[in-house]
């Protein structure tokens, strides 16, 4: 056999062997049984991006369903909006918590994670309809049973994880008030989003209704074209453009040395999903969002009683079992077929994200995945130590 051919065959064999070994090592890892209630009301497609990356972490870290022992399923193991096949028929069902089962759910589960309560609206579900800021709600918003389950879980000292947009539209005012009181935080009502381009013509630009809202508020034309951040509160809008109000458009999540070490997360990552601005109350701020504002940006924010630094993750400081994530953390498009490879994060650095500090894919691998693993591992270790 010729030497070049032999070398080629060896390389191919190694490339095939490494994934096989990684899968076998994953399969023989010790399983970590845990029962989790996942709530995702924003599932307009079968991709289930609103909670799929959370299930990815559970699968990769070998957390399994307590009684059944199998891996969690992004398609089956959640409550909320459930699209039905075939998708073209636009059929769906609502899988809600029934009042009669709340006590059993709290008794029989270790954790709840509300990844998204916003919901699905007419324009989201029936694609191709002319887009507007809001359309008729098909399903969504935090309801009283969702709130009551949180109450029961906290009473039992279980894990409670709640994410971005829990308090705001379309959640009703009473549920908003009760949930804020339960978690000890308050929403400022502002929500934000990074845009690669503020130009409405760009494919990655802002939606068409934003310039109209801006013109109505400021009586000025929309002239923004650079990357930037848009903040919204009811009918108010703030535009922060790179080169004017921002030195760099991408929001940052910054974690102090102590918490970064405790939770295994990167001290600094960029974040390009939606976020909301809250007052943490007496809760401990684990990580902070930072908008890279210029003096002009600081002034614009101050005019609206805002600052360029605000909480990204907060933790209830006593039991350390209740968390609020002020961003759309669980929405990450990760290739799920890699979840069953052990130490996939080592290969991910070469294949799934880059060393570029502005690469938004770094958020999942360097922040979200270790954060979730640390929270759930810490919970299990504490329970075993009782």
N, C-alpha and C positions, 0 to 999 in steps of 0.2 A: 504494500500500500504506500502510495506517495505521501511524503511528509506533510505537504500543505493540506491534503485531504484528511489525514489523521488528526492534524491540529484542529481543523474545522469540526470534525466529528466529536473531538474532546470538548470543544467549546459548547457545541450544541447539547452534549450530554450534561455538562455542568449547569447550563441554563435551565434544563429540564429538571435536574436533580434538586437544585436549590429550592424552587417552589414546593416540590414534593416533600422535602425535609421540613420546610417551614410549616406546611399544612399538618404534617404528622405531629410536630412539636406542639402546634396549637391544639390539635385534637386530644392530646394526652395531658394537657394542662389540667390542673385541679379545677373542677367546676365550683362556681360560687353562687349557690342558690339564693335568689332574692325575688320578692314579688313586688311589681311596680305597676301602678296605674298611670298610663300615658294618655293625655288629653290633647288632641289636635283638631281644632274645628276648621282649619284652613287647608283643605285638601282638594284643590280644584283639578288635580291630575292624578294619575296612577303612580306618579313618581314618589309621592308622599314626602317631598323634600322637607316639610315642616318638622318631621321627627325622625326621618330615616338616618341621619348622621348620629343621633342619640342611640338608636338601635345598633348602629355600626359599632359604637364604642362598647356597648354591652356585649355584643357578639365577640369582638376582638379580645376583650379583656376576660372573657369566659364567664360572665355573669349569665345565669340561666334561670328560667322560670322555676320557682321554688318547688311546687308540687309535681309538675310534669318533667322538669329537668332538662327540657330542650331549650335551644336558643330562642330568643325573642324574635318575633316576626313583625316587620314594619307594616305589612299588609293586614295583619289580623289582630295584633296585640295593642290596640288603642281604642279609645273612645273618641267620638266626634263625628265629622263628616266622612261618609264612606261612599266613594264612587263605585258604581256597579258596572260590570262588563255586560255587553260591549259599550264602550264609552260614547260611541256615536248616538246612542239612544238617550243619553243624558239622564239616566236614572241614578238615584242615590238613596241612601237611607241615613237616618240619624241615630247614632248609638250614644244615648245619654245615660247619666247616672239616675236611676230611679230612687225616689225618696226612701222607699222600703229597703233598699239594699245598701244604704250609706254606712250603717253601723258594721255590717259584714265586710264591706270593702275596707273600712278603716282597721278592723280587727285582723283581717287576713292579708294585708299588704304592708310592706316595709316603707314604701315611698310613693309619692305622687309627683308627676312632672307635667305641668301645664305648659306645653311647648308653644301653643298658639291658640288664642281664643277669639281672634278677629272674626273669622268665619268666611263664608263663600257668598258672593254676590252675583246678581244676574249677569253682569258683564264678564265676571271671571269664569262662570260656568258655560255660558253660551258664547263662546269665542267668535269673534268676527263682528260682534255688535260694536257700534261706535263707542269709544271709551269716554267716560266722564269721571270726575273725581269720585263720585259715589253713585251707586245704582241700588235697585231694590235688594234688600237682604233676603237670601234664601235660608241662611242659617248662621248663627254666630252670636258672640258676646258671652261674657261670663254670667251664668245664671245663679239662682239661689242654691240649687243643689250642688253646683261646683263649689260655691262658697262654704256650704255646710260640710262638705267632705274635707276641705282644708281645716275647718274647725276641729273635726273629729280626729284627723291625723295629728294635729298639733297637741291635742289633749293627751294623745297616746305617745307623745315624744317620738313620732316617726319623721322621716325625711319629707320635707315640702320644698319643691323647686317650682318657681313660677317665673315666667318669662315676659318679655316686652309686650306692651299693649294690652295687658290684662285689665287695666283700669279705664281705658279710654274707649271711644266709639268702636263698636256699637254696644258696649256694656252699659246697662242702665245705671242711673245715678245712685240708687239705693245699694246695689251690689258693689259699685265702685267705692262708696263710703265705707261699707262694712269690711270690705277686703283691705282697704288702706288701713283701717283701724286695727284689723287682725294682724297685719304684717308690720305695723308701726311705721309706715312710710306714707308719703303723699305725692301724688302726681302733680307736676306743674302744668300739665296739659300740652306740652310741646313735644312733637315727634320730629325726628330728623332722618335724612337719607343722603348718602354720598352719591354723586353722579360723575361719571367719567367725563361727561360733557353737559354743560347747561344749555346747549343749543337744542332747540326743539326739533331741528331737522335731523340731527344725528340719531342713528339707530339706538345708541346707548345714552341718549339725552333724556331730558325731562319730559313728562307727559304734557300734552297740549293744553290742559286746563290751567297749568301753573301760571303762564304768562298773563292769562285773563285775570286771575286772582291778584297777581302782582300789580297790574295796571289799575285795577279797581281800588287797591289799597293806597298806592303811591302816586297815582296819576302820572306815571312815567312809563315809557316803553321798556320792554324786556330786551336788553342788549347783551345779555350774558352768553358767552360762548366757551369759556374755559372750564376745566373741572371745578367742582365746588360742592357745597353742602346746602341743602334746603331744609329749613325748619318750618313746621306748620303747627298752628293752634287754631282750631275751629276755622274762622275765616281770615286769620292773620298768617302772613308769610314773611320769612326772613331769608334772604339769599346771601350766602357767603361765597365769594368767588376767589379762586386761586389767582394771586397776583394783585388783588385789591384788598379784600377783607381777610384773606388767608395766605400764609406763606407756602403752605402745602395743603392740598385739598383733603387727603385721606385722614379721617379721624384715627386717633391712636388709643389703644388700651394699655395703660401703664399700671404695673403692680409693684408695690414696694418689696424690698429685698426679703423681709421676713415672710410675707405671704407668698411670694413667688417661690421661695424655698419650701415652704410647708405644703403647697399645693402642686409643686412641680411644673409651674407655668412659666412661660417666657416673660421677662420683665416688661417687654414692649412688643406689641404687634399692631398691625394696621387692621381696621375693621371697616367693611364696605356695605354691610347690611343696614336695615333700619334700626333706629334706637329711640328711646324716650328719655325724658329728663325728669328725675324725681328728687324729692327731699328725703334722705335716708333716715331721718329721725334719730333714734338712739341706736340704730343698727350699726355694725362695724362695716366700713367701706373697705372691701378687699382689693378692688381695682377701680380705676377711674378712666373715663373718657377724657381725652384732651383734643380740643380743636386748635389747630395751629394758627391762631389769629394774629393779625396785625393790629396796631393801635386803632385803625378804622373799624376793624372787626370787633374789638373789645367795646368800642363806643356803641356800635349797633346792638350788640348783645345787652349791654348795660341799659340801653333805652327800653329794653323789654324785660328788665329784671332777671337777666341771665348772665352766666359766666362761662368761660371757655372750658372749664373743668367741672365735671359732674360725675356721679357714681355710675360705674359699669356693672359691678357685682357687689351686693351687700349680703351680710351674714348676720343672723340673729346671734348676739354676742355671748349668751349664757349657754344654752344647750348646743349651739352651733349646728342646728338641724333644719333651719329654714333659710332659704336663699331666694333672692330676686336678681334676675339677669336683666339689665336695662337695654338689652339688644336682642335682635333676632338671632340668637346664638345657635339654635339647633338647625337652622336652614343652611345646610352645606351640601353641595353636589359632590359626593364622594363615591368613587367606584366601589360598590358594595361587595363585589367578588373578591376584593382584597381583604375583607374582614376576617377571613379564616386563615390568615397567615400570621404566625407568631413574629413579633418584633417587626411588623410591617413598617413602623415609623422609620426604621433605619433605611429601608429601601425607598420610602416615600420622599426622603430628602433629595434623592436623585431623580425620581420618576414623577412625583405628584406635587412637589413644590420646589421653589428655588431658594437660593441664599439672598435674593433681592429683598431688602427690608420692606419694600412696598408691594410685595407679592401678597395679595389678599388670601391666597390659599394657605399661607402660614398660620392663619388664625386657628383653623381646625386642628392642625397637627401639633402646634406649639402652645396652644392655649386651651381650646375647648376640650379636646380629648384628655389631656392630663387633668384638667379641672374636674370633669365628670368622674374620671377614674378615682381621683383622690377623695372626692366627696363620698362616693359609694363604698370605696374600700375602707375609708375611715369609719363610716357608719357600721359596717359589718364587724370590723375589729373591736369597736366599742361594745357592740351587742354580745360578741363572744366573750368579752372580758367581764361581763356582768356576773 
